[in-house]
């Protein structure tokens, strides 16, 4: 569900873009957050919890929790509720801890 014509903000969702979640192509709108775009396309599982290995998704929608972490264009542990979609964005679920001890990070 989208609010296309908001009573205060006016006409919304006018610039469609293509994003990829788990290599699947989806339509989104430039004004949307990644979380909103994924949910609008029926994707509600954004990853797995570290301890209990249970599905994680959108919880607070304000960037205060860590439930909606995803990987965006190779950057791990990005809060999907705080990042807006861009054309060709590649998004993957967060299934494990970030790889911080690798050659890319100076270790």
Secondary structure, DSSP 8 states (H G I E B T S, - for coil): ---SEETTTEE---SEEEEEETTEEEEEETTSBHHHHHHHTT----EE-TTT--EE--SSSSSSSSTTEEEETTEEEEETTS-B--TT-EEEEB-S----SSGGGT-
